[in-house]
Amino acid sequence: MIKENYQEFQEFFSEKDADGIPYPFLEFIGKPGQTRISKELSALIIKAIAIFKDKLKLDEILHYSKSSIGLFNTIDGTRVSHFYLCYGENSLELFKDRNKQLILCDLSAEEEMVAPLPYQALAKCIKRIKENDVAIIAASENNLLEIRKIIDSNDRFIKAIFHIDINKKFTKHTLDFESSSNIYIPFESGMYLLVVDINKNKKEYIAKIDATNKLDKIFEEFQSTEHNDPIELSFGNLLKVGEYNGERQYQIQLRMEAARKKLQNSASDFKNFPKKTLGEISVRFNFEKIDPNESQKNNCVFINPQYLELDNYGKPLFFRYSKFDTKQSSRLNDDNHLCIELNENIVDANYCKYFFDSEFGRLIFESMSPNKKYSLDDIKNLWIYLPAIESQKKILSTIRKIDESKKNLTNINFDMVLNPSTFDDATKKINKILDVFGELADFEKVKSKIYEGESKTLEFKQTFSMDILTQKKEKYIEDACIKTIAAFLNSDGGTLIVGVADNGDLIGLDIEINKFYKSNDKFLLHVKNAIKTRIGEECYPFINYSLIELDNRKILNVDCRPSNSAIYVDAKDFFVRTNPATDRLEGPKLVSYINNHWKIN
């Protein structure tokens, strides 16, 4: 089945076996089973290809290989033909008149990606794809983008990309054919199976394969996307053509988009401050040698040498999480470092450092680019919100006080160890400090949640019971808050923040409290009575609620833990939390959910 397809190579090699087949090729794919992938990965590949061929009702399999890995070598059976492509094209002409073929291409293994010949062979195989044919092309993280370009340039189209994470489960039995001390792990950076045909499409189906028991459902879902766009996918995602070029890059893009969303949600905190780039607020922005004898420069931030690297043109690159410092490094004083001298009338260098060391500053870095490294221009385009220079100095003064408080806590701790008689006095001091830090902690926690945006475990409501437009109490508004609390209790827990719009804008409850309740205590009593009346006192152990002051506005924060039993609203309605909505369950769905969630026998 395999040997009859090797005659085209006889002219290139003098050493042949008894059947006239060149030895070099038989060594790697002379028989099914000769492969450099693990047994587990081989089993996954075999089942995936079999399911794919069956579901697409394809007649036969043609395997074209120019790899020493042998990814598809263990696939065998009737109407399966294996070819090893070298410099000739004869085998590409075989079976050219047949239809409905599944073409497998294992032509550009990871260690061969720099060689041009595998890509030439790949282009020839791609052109071989006809109407009613489907190809599955193997790629690695390193060459996925290059293979995509070849597919596009030959008017063929990727319909799906299946990512196989090459983890220990798939590499523990990898064979070492070269008998070296280091076992080679093929596709170590990640394996991708690209499904290609001749029909143009608007989106690509992307899914991860990590177990054989999910293969049928994954391929069924993929087939459903060929006809329509499902509202909700269970195993994969539909992305725009060309948007996916590897899992690592895709995850960075997701983090980048999440960072941008958080920045948008948090922008209201800074709306009165000007937004400036580092390039705009710098007096001097250049590379220079570190001089250990030079006195510390005024109002400068630096990126120290350990974060630097040069590209092929000698231009500096900065790692994704480069950090600013206000001091030069003396550890590597022969190396260049980036010195940014800032306009002292606009920004304090220490404020700049603290800003980019904060969670907000990290989000700005993450939102800038999906690349692993930044150029000098990328650094210049990093932006910062700038309050007035006087406000910056006040903020820095408070930060220094906090740092001093931390030192004082350490000193108090040390003093108690040496002088136990100071225990009572030390405890009073610590309690005062912790009270302040506790208030700050609540403030920062809620602020951070608002940045994240609504989710399965986080919901925003503008008011607890007041209609924003009519300024009147409305039962349906309070109903929505109570139902959300009950849904959190019946699901995985969560937080309801009242006084915040859906987009994260801070509304506040000040008008509602002043108009209907006159005081914070009476408002909180109303909240307690609503929970008691509508849900029941049995939920108290799972709920913690409080009013928090945020940017001079009051908001209600309600933290809910999962209840140990079913919670009903008005003793009859049952709600659960989905992503990110509150749904009412009834009938068989309700019974099934309760049985599964609380494991009732």
matplotlib code that plots the C-alpha trace (Angstrom):
import matplotlib.pyplot as plt

x = [0.0, 2.9, 5.8, 4.3, 4.3, 8.1, 9.3, 9.7, 12.6, 14.8, 16.9, 18.1, 19.4, 21.7, 21.0, 17.6, 16.0, 15.0, 11.9, 13.9, 12.7, 15.2, 16.3, 16.1, 12.4, 11.6, 13.5, 10.9, 7.6, 8.3, 5.3, 2.3, 3.4, 6.9, 6.5, 8.1, 5.0, 3.7, 1.2, -1.4, -1.1, -1.1, -4.4, -5.9, -4.8, -6.1, -9.5, -9.8, -9.0, -11.4, -14.3, -13.5, -13.5, -16.8, -18.7, -17.7, -18.4, -15.0, -14.0, -10.2, -7.2, -4.0, -1.1, 1.6, 4.7, 8.0, 8.7, 10.8, 8.1, 5.5, 2.4, -0.1, 2.0, 0.0, -3.2, -3.9, -6.7, -8.4, -8.1, -5.3, -2.2, 1.1, 3.6, 6.9, 7.5, 11.0, 11.9, 9.5, 5.8, 4.8, 2.9, 0.8, -0.6, -1.8, -5.5, -6.0, -9.2, -10.9, -13.2, -14.0, -10.5, -9.2, -5.7, -3.3, -0.2, 2.6, 5.2, 6.7, 7.6, 8.9, 12.6, 12.4, 10.5, 13.5, 14.0, 12.3, 11.6, 8.8, 6.9, 7.4, 5.9, 3.1, 2.1, 2.0, -0.3, -2.6, -3.1, -4.1, -7.2, -10.3, -14.0, -15.3, -11.8, -10.8, -7.2, -5.9, -2.5, -0.3, 1.3, 3.2, 3.0, 6.1, 5.0, 1.2, 1.3, 3.6, 1.4, -1.7, 0.0, 0.7, -2.9, -4.3, -1.9, -3.2, -6.9, -7.7, -9.4, -9.1, -12.4, -11.3, -8.2, -7.9, -5.3, -3.7, -1.7, 1.4, 1.6, 3.1, 0.1, 1.1, 4.9, 5.8, 6.3, 8.0, 10.6, 14.2, 15.0, 18.4, 19.6, 20.8, 20.7, 18.0, 14.6, 13.1, 9.5, 7.9, 5.6, 6.8, 5.5, 2.0, 0.3, -2.5, -4.6, -5.8, -8.9, -8.7, -10.9, -11.7, -14.8, -14.5, -15.9, -16.4, -15.4, -13.1, -14.0, -11.3, -11.3, -8.9, -8.6, -7.3, -9.2, -10.7, -14.1, -15.0, -14.0, -17.5, -19.2, -16.4, -16.7, -20.5, -20.3, -17.8, -20.2, -23.1, -21.0, -20.8, -24.5, -25.3, -23.7, -24.8, -25.8, -23.7, -20.8, -19.8, -16.3, -15.0, -15.2, -16.0, -13.4, -12.9, -10.8, -7.1, -7.8, -6.3, -2.6, -1.7, -2.9, -0.2, -0.9, -4.6, -4.5, -2.4, -4.9, -7.7, -5.8, -5.2, -8.9, -9.8, -7.3, -8.9, -12.3, -11.2, -9.6, -12.8, -14.8, -12.4, -12.0, -14.7, -12.3, -9.9, -12.2, -11.2, -7.5, -5.6, -4.4, -0.7, 1.8, 5.3, 6.6, 4.5, 5.6, 9.3, 12.1, 14.7, 14.0, 17.1, 19.6, 22.8, 25.6, 25.3, 27.9, 28.3, 30.2, 27.4, 25.1, 21.4, 19.5, 16.6, 13.0, 14.0, 12.6, 14.7, 14.3, 17.3, 19.5, 18.1, 14.9, 16.6, 17.3, 18.3, 16.5, 18.2, 18.7, 20.3, 17.2, 16.1, 13.3, 11.6, 10.0, 6.3, 6.4, 9.3, 9.2, 10.2, 12.6, 13.7, 17.3, 20.0, 21.1, 24.8, 24.7, 25.4, 27.1, 28.6, 25.2, 22.9, 19.7, 16.7, 16.6, 13.3, 13.7, 10.2, 8.9, 9.0, 6.1, 3.8, 4.7, 6.8, 9.0, 8.0, 4.3, 5.0, 6.8, 4.0, 1.4, 2.9, 3.6, -0.1, -2.8, -4.0, -0.5, -0.1, -3.4, -2.1, 1.0, -1.2, -3.6, -0.9, 0.1, -0.2, 3.5, 5.9, 8.3, 7.9, 9.8, 11.1, 8.0, 5.7, 7.2, 6.8, 3.1, 2.4, -0.1, -0.8, -3.5, -2.1, -3.7, -2.2, 1.4, 0.2, -2.2, 0.6, 2.8, -0.1, -0.6, 3.1, 3.0, 0.2, 2.1, 5.1, 2.9, 1.6, 5.2, 6.1, 3.1, 4.3, 7.7, 6.0, 4.1, 7.4, 9.0, 6.0, 6.2, 9.9, 9.4, 6.8, 9.2, 11.9, 9.7, 6.5, 5.4, 4.6, 1.9, -1.2, 0.2, 1.3, -2.2, -3.9, -1.5, -2.0, -5.8, -5.8, -3.6, -5.7, -8.9, -7.6, -6.2, -9.5, -11.5, -8.9, -9.1, -12.9, -12.7, -10.0, -11.8, -15.0, -13.2, -11.3, -14.6, -16.1, -13.1, -13.7, -17.3, -20.4, -20.0, -21.6, -20.5, -20.8, -23.9, -24.4, -27.7, -28.2, -30.5, -32.1, -35.7, -35.8, -36.5, -33.8, -36.1, -39.2, -37.4, -40.1, -39.9, -40.7, -41.3, -39.8, -36.5, -36.2, -37.5, -34.5, -32.0, -33.7, -33.8, -30.1, -29.2, -31.2, -29.6, -26.1, -27.1, -28.4, -25.3, -21.6, -22.0, -21.3, -21.5, -24.3, -23.1, -25.9, -25.2, -23.3, -24.5, -24.1, -21.1, -19.3, -20.2, -20.6, -24.1, -24.3, -27.2, -27.1, -30.3, -32.3, -31.1, -31.8, -35.2, -36.7, -34.7, -33.0, -30.1, -27.7, -28.9, -32.5, -31.6, -29.6, -32.5, -34.8, -32.4, -32.3, -36.1, -36.5, -34.1, -35.8, -39.3, -38.6, -35.9, -35.9, -33.7, -32.1, -29.9, -28.3, -25.2, -24.4, -24.8, -22.7, -23.8, -22.5, -22.5, -19.1, -18.0, -16.5, -15.4, -17.8, -20.7, -22.4, -22.8, -24.3, -22.0, -23.7, -21.4, -23.1, -21.7, -23.3, -26.2, -26.2, -29.8, -32.2, -33.3, -36.7, -38.0, -41.5, -41.3, -42.1, -39.7, -36.3, -33.5, -30.0, -27.1, -25.8, -23.2, -24.0, -27.8, -30.4, -32.7, -35.8, -36.1, -39.2, -40.5, -38.1, -35.2, -35.7, -35.8, -32.7, -30.7, -31.5, -30.6, -27.3, -26.3, -26.8, -26.4, -29.7, -30.2]
y = [0.0, 2.3, 0.9, 1.1, 4.9, 5.3, 4.5, 8.1, 8.4, 5.6, 7.9, 9.9, 7.0, 4.1, 2.1, 0.3, -2.7, -5.9, -4.2, -1.3, 1.2, 3.8, 3.1, 6.7, 6.9, 3.4, 4.2, 6.8, 5.8, 2.3, 0.9, 2.1, 2.8, 4.2, 7.6, 10.0, 11.0, 9.4, 6.6, 8.8, 11.5, 8.9, 7.5, 11.0, 11.7, 8.4, 8.8, 12.5, 11.7, 8.7, 10.8, 13.6, 11.3, 9.7, 12.9, 14.5, 11.3, 11.3, 8.3, 7.9, 9.4, 10.6, 11.4, 13.6, 13.8, 15.6, 15.3, 13.0, 13.1, 11.0, 12.6, 10.7, 7.6, 5.4, 6.0, 2.8, 0.9, 0.4, 3.3, 5.0, 6.0, 7.4, 9.5, 11.0, 14.1, 15.0, 17.0, 15.4, 15.9, 12.6, 11.3, 14.5, 13.4, 10.1, 9.8, 13.3, 12.3, 11.0, 13.1, 13.4, 12.8, 13.7, 15.0, 14.9, 17.2, 16.7, 18.8, 21.4, 20.0, 22.4, 21.6, 22.0, 25.3, 27.3, 25.2, 26.3, 22.9, 21.8, 25.1, 24.5, 21.0, 22.4, 24.9, 22.0, 20.0, 22.9, 23.4, 19.7, 20.4, 20.2, 20.7, 18.1, 17.5, 18.5, 18.8, 18.7, 20.4, 20.1, 23.2, 24.3, 27.6, 28.8, 28.3, 28.6, 32.2, 31.2, 28.3, 30.5, 32.8, 29.9, 28.7, 32.2, 32.8, 29.6, 30.5, 27.9, 28.6, 27.6, 26.4, 25.3, 25.2, 22.5, 23.2, 20.2, 21.2, 19.0, 18.4, 15.6, 13.4, 13.4, 13.3, 10.9, 8.0, 10.0, 7.9, 9.1, 7.9, 9.7, 7.8, 11.1, 11.9, 14.5, 13.2, 15.4, 16.5, 17.3, 20.4, 21.3, 24.9, 23.6, 21.6, 22.8, 20.9, 23.2, 22.1, 23.5, 23.4, 25.4, 27.3, 30.8, 31.5, 34.5, 32.9, 30.1, 27.6, 27.4, 24.6, 22.8, 19.0, 17.4, 14.1, 11.5, 11.4, 14.9, 14.5, 13.6, 16.6, 19.0, 17.9, 18.0, 21.6, 22.5, 21.1, 23.2, 26.3, 25.6, 26.2, 28.9, 30.8, 29.1, 31.5, 29.7, 27.3, 24.7, 23.7, 26.3, 29.9, 31.5, 34.1, 36.3, 34.9, 35.5, 36.5, 33.4, 32.7, 30.5, 30.0, 32.1, 35.0, 34.6, 34.6, 37.8, 39.4, 38.4, 39.9, 43.0, 43.4, 42.7, 45.3, 47.8, 47.1, 47.6, 50.9, 52.0, 51.1, 53.0, 56.1, 58.0, 58.2, 60.3, 62.2, 65.5, 64.8, 65.3, 62.2, 62.5, 60.2, 59.8, 61.3, 64.5, 65.0, 64.2, 66.7, 64.1, 60.6, 58.7, 55.8, 56.4, 54.7, 54.3, 56.4, 55.2, 58.4, 60.7, 62.1, 61.1, 62.9, 65.1, 64.1, 61.1, 57.6, 54.7, 51.3, 49.4, 47.2, 43.8, 44.7, 45.6, 43.7, 44.8, 43.8, 42.8, 46.5, 47.4, 49.2, 48.6, 46.3, 46.2, 43.1, 43.3, 43.9, 46.4, 48.5, 52.1, 53.1, 56.5, 55.3, 54.1, 50.6, 50.0, 46.3, 46.3, 49.7, 48.9, 48.6, 51.2, 52.2, 54.3, 57.7, 59.7, 63.2, 64.5, 68.0, 69.0, 71.5, 68.7, 65.5, 64.3, 61.3, 59.5, 59.8, 58.4, 55.4, 54.8, 55.2, 52.5, 50.2, 50.2, 47.9, 50.6, 51.2, 47.4, 47.5, 50.3, 48.2, 45.1, 47.1, 48.6, 45.7, 41.8, 41.6, 40.2, 43.1, 46.9, 49.2, 52.7, 54.2, 51.9, 53.2, 56.8, 56.1, 54.8, 57.2, 58.5, 60.5, 63.5, 65.5, 68.9, 68.8, 69.9, 67.0, 64.6, 65.8, 65.3, 61.8, 61.1, 62.5, 60.1, 57.2, 58.0, 58.1, 54.6, 53.4, 54.9, 53.1, 49.8, 50.5, 51.4, 48.1, 46.3, 48.2, 47.6, 43.9, 43.8, 45.9, 43.5, 40.6, 42.3, 44.1, 42.1, 44.7, 47.1, 44.7, 46.7, 50.0, 48.2, 46.6, 50.0, 51.4, 48.4, 48.6, 52.2, 51.5, 48.5, 50.4, 52.9, 50.1, 48.2, 51.2, 51.6, 47.9, 47.9, 51.0, 49.4, 46.0, 47.5, 49.9, 46.9, 44.9, 47.8, 47.9, 44.2, 44.7, 42.6, 38.8, 35.6, 36.7, 40.5, 42.6, 46.3, 48.2, 51.9, 52.1, 49.8, 51.0, 54.4, 55.1, 57.4, 59.2, 59.7, 59.9, 57.6, 54.3, 51.4, 47.8, 46.2, 47.9, 46.4, 43.1, 43.0, 43.5, 40.8, 38.3, 38.9, 38.3, 35.0, 33.9, 34.4, 32.4, 29.6, 29.6, 30.1, 33.3, 36.8, 40.5, 43.0, 46.6, 49.1, 52.7, 51.8, 51.7, 48.7, 50.3, 50.9, 54.6, 55.6, 56.8, 56.7, 56.3, 59.7, 61.0, 57.9, 57.8, 61.5, 61.5, 58.3, 57.3, 60.5, 58.5, 55.7, 53.6, 53.8, 52.8, 49.8, 48.8, 48.9, 46.7, 44.2, 44.1, 43.6, 40.6, 39.2, 39.6, 38.5, 35.8, 34.9, 35.1, 31.8, 33.5, 36.0, 33.8, 33.9, 37.7, 40.6, 44.1, 47.7, 51.2, 52.3, 55.8, 55.9, 59.2, 61.1, 58.9, 56.2, 52.7, 49.5, 46.5, 43.1, 40.1, 36.7, 33.3, 30.1, 28.9, 25.4, 24.9, 26.3, 29.9, 31.1, 34.6, 35.1, 31.4, 30.4, 31.7, 30.2, 32.1, 31.1, 33.1, 32.6, 34.6, 37.5, 37.3, 36.1, 33.4, 31.9, 28.1, 26.0, 22.5, 19.7, 22.2, 23.4, 19.9, 18.8, 21.9, 21.4, 17.7, 18.4, 21.6, 20.2, 16.6, 15.4, 11.6]
z = [0.0, 0.8, -1.2, -4.7, -4.4, -4.1, -7.6, -8.5, -6.1, -7.4, -9.6, -6.6, -4.4, -5.2, -2.0, -2.3, -0.6, -2.4, -3.8, -5.2, -2.6, -1.3, 2.3, 3.6, 3.1, 4.4, 7.6, 8.6, 7.0, 5.6, 7.5, 9.5, 13.1, 12.3, 13.9, 16.3, 18.2, 21.4, 21.5, 23.1, 20.5, 17.7, 19.0, 19.1, 15.5, 14.2, 15.8, 14.7, 11.1, 11.1, 12.5, 10.0, 7.0, 8.1, 8.9, 5.6, 3.7, 2.0, -0.1, 0.5, 2.3, 0.6, 2.9, 1.6, 3.9, 3.9, 7.6, 9.7, 12.4, 10.7, 12.2, 10.1, 9.5, 11.8, 9.8, 7.9, 6.2, 2.8, 0.4, 2.4, 0.4, 1.8, -0.2, 0.7, -1.3, -2.3, -5.5, -7.8, -8.3, -9.8, -6.8, -6.8, -10.1, -8.8, -8.0, -9.5, -11.3, -8.1, -6.0, -2.3, -1.0, 2.4, 1.9, 4.8, 4.7, 7.1, 5.2, 7.5, 10.9, 13.5, 13.1, 9.3, 9.2, 8.0, 4.9, 1.7, 0.2, 2.7, 1.8, -1.9, -1.5, 0.6, -2.1, -4.6, -2.4, -1.7, -5.4, -5.6, -3.5, -5.8, -5.4, -2.8, -1.5, 2.0, 3.4, 6.9, 7.2, 10.2, 11.5, 14.6, 16.6, 14.8, 11.2, 11.4, 10.0, 7.1, 6.2, 6.3, 3.8, 1.4, 1.7, 0.9, -2.0, -3.7, -3.4, -0.8, 2.5, 6.1, 7.5, 11.0, 13.2, 15.8, 18.5, 20.2, 23.3, 23.3, 27.0, 29.1, 28.3, 24.6, 24.9, 27.7, 25.2, 22.4, 20.6, 20.1, 16.6, 16.6, 19.7, 21.2, 24.9, 24.4, 23.3, 20.5, 21.2, 17.8, 17.7, 21.2, 20.7, 20.0, 17.2, 14.9, 12.4, 9.7, 7.7, 4.2, 1.1, -2.0, -0.7, 0.6, 4.1, 6.4, 9.6, 10.9, 13.6, 16.3, 18.9, 21.3, 21.2, 24.3, 24.6, 22.3, 24.1, 22.9, 19.2, 17.9, 19.5, 18.4, 14.8, 14.9, 16.2, 13.5, 10.8, 12.3, 11.8, 8.1, 7.7, 10.2, 13.1, 16.4, 19.2, 21.7, 21.0, 23.7, 22.5, 20.1, 18.8, 15.4, 14.5, 11.6, 8.8, 9.6, 13.2, 14.7, 14.3, 17.3, 20.8, 22.5, 20.2, 20.6, 24.4, 24.4, 22.1, 24.5, 27.4, 25.4, 24.6, 28.3, 29.3, 26.9, 28.2, 31.8, 30.8, 29.2, 32.3, 34.5, 32.4, 34.3, 37.3, 35.2, 32.9, 34.3, 33.8, 30.5, 28.7, 27.6, 25.9, 27.3, 24.1, 24.7, 28.3, 27.9, 27.5, 26.5, 25.3, 24.3, 24.8, 26.7, 28.6, 32.3, 34.1, 37.7, 38.5, 37.2, 39.8, 39.7, 37.0, 38.0, 37.1, 35.0, 34.6, 33.3, 31.8, 33.2, 31.0, 32.1, 30.2, 26.9, 23.7, 20.2, 17.0, 13.7, 12.9, 16.2, 17.5, 21.1, 22.1, 25.5, 27.0, 27.4, 31.2, 31.2, 34.3, 34.9, 37.7, 39.0, 39.5, 37.1, 37.5, 38.3, 37.9, 34.2, 33.8, 30.4, 28.7, 27.3, 29.1, 28.2, 29.9, 29.8, 31.2, 32.0, 31.9, 35.6, 35.1, 33.9, 35.7, 38.6, 37.7, 40.9, 40.1, 36.6, 38.1, 40.6, 37.8, 35.6, 38.6, 39.4, 38.1, 35.8, 34.3, 33.7, 31.8, 29.6, 28.8, 28.0, 25.8, 23.6, 21.4, 21.2, 20.5, 23.1, 22.8, 22.3, 20.1, 21.2, 19.5, 21.5, 24.7, 23.5, 22.8, 26.3, 27.8, 31.3, 33.0, 34.6, 37.4, 38.2, 39.4, 42.8, 43.0, 42.0, 44.8, 47.3, 46.0, 46.4, 49.9, 50.8, 49.2, 51.3, 54.5, 53.6, 53.1, 56.5, 58.1, 56.7, 58.3, 61.6, 61.6, 61.2, 64.0, 66.3, 65.5, 66.3, 69.5, 70.8, 70.4, 72.3, 74.9, 75.6, 78.1, 75.2, 74.0, 75.0, 73.5, 70.3, 69.9, 70.0, 67.4, 65.1, 65.4, 64.4, 61.4, 60.3, 60.6, 58.0, 55.8, 56.0, 54.7, 51.9, 51.1, 50.7, 48.5, 46.2, 46.0, 44.8, 42.4, 40.9, 40.4, 38.5, 36.2, 35.4, 34.1, 34.5, 34.4, 35.8, 39.3, 39.0, 38.3, 38.2, 39.0, 38.9, 41.9, 44.4, 43.9, 42.3, 38.6, 37.3, 34.9, 37.0, 40.4, 41.9, 43.6, 41.3, 42.5, 39.3, 40.0, 43.5, 42.2, 39.8, 42.7, 44.9, 42.0, 41.3, 45.0, 45.0, 41.7, 43.2, 46.3, 44.0, 41.8, 42.5, 44.5, 43.3, 43.9, 43.3, 43.1, 43.2, 42.1, 38.9, 35.3, 33.0, 31.3, 34.6, 35.0, 38.6, 39.3, 43.1, 45.5, 47.1, 45.5, 46.3, 49.9, 50.5, 48.8, 50.3, 53.4, 54.7, 56.2, 55.4, 58.3, 57.2, 53.7, 54.9, 57.1, 54.1, 52.2, 55.1, 55.3, 51.6, 51.7, 54.8, 53.3, 49.8, 50.3, 54.0, 57.1, 56.3, 53.7, 56.2, 56.8, 53.0, 52.5, 53.4, 52.4, 53.1, 51.8, 50.4, 49.5, 46.0, 44.4, 46.7, 45.8, 47.9, 46.4, 47.8, 47.7, 48.3, 48.4, 48.2, 48.9, 47.5, 49.7, 51.1, 50.0, 47.4, 47.8, 46.5, 46.0, 47.6, 48.4, 44.9, 42.2, 41.7, 39.9, 38.8, 37.3, 33.8, 32.0, 32.6, 33.2, 35.8, 34.6, 36.2, 36.3, 36.6, 35.9, 35.0, 34.5, 38.1, 39.5, 37.5, 38.6, 42.3, 42.1, 40.3, 42.2, 45.7, 44.7, 46.1, 45.8]

ax = plt.figure().add_subplot(projection="3d")
ax.plot(x, y, z, "-o")
ax.set_aspect("equal")
plt.show()
